[in-house]
Amino acid sequence: MKHILFKKHLTEWEEEQRLRHEIECSKTAIDAARNHFEHVVDPTLIDCYIYELNAAQLRYQFLLRRFKSREMKLQEAKPLPIANGKHRVLS
């Protein structure tokens, strides 16, 4: 996983692509942790993979909430038609 030392301003498209990528990485981490958990027999490692699976699931849920929140904000900012035919932007 890459760590960025500075935050650059991303376009809407770049932000969406970054979130989609992070969500896919989280799905992969969940699958890997689940696979490890199902095949391990050592009690210490069982605990380890339970924590790993829980952490990956929490990260996935966080990213999904962030993605959905972002989508809601974008939809709210779209112009809405008004009776006289003009549009206005809600924010």
Number of C-alpha atoms within 10 A of each C-alpha: 5 4 5 7 6 6 6 7 8 10 9 11 9 11 14 15 12 13 16 15 12 17 19 13 15 20 16 13 19 21 15 16 21 17 13 18 19 11 9 12 10 10 8 9 13 16 12 14 19 15 13 19 21 14 16 22 18 14 18 20 14 13 17 16 12 13 17 12 12 15 13 11 13 12 13 13 13 13 13 14 11 9 7 6 8 9 12 12 10 11 10
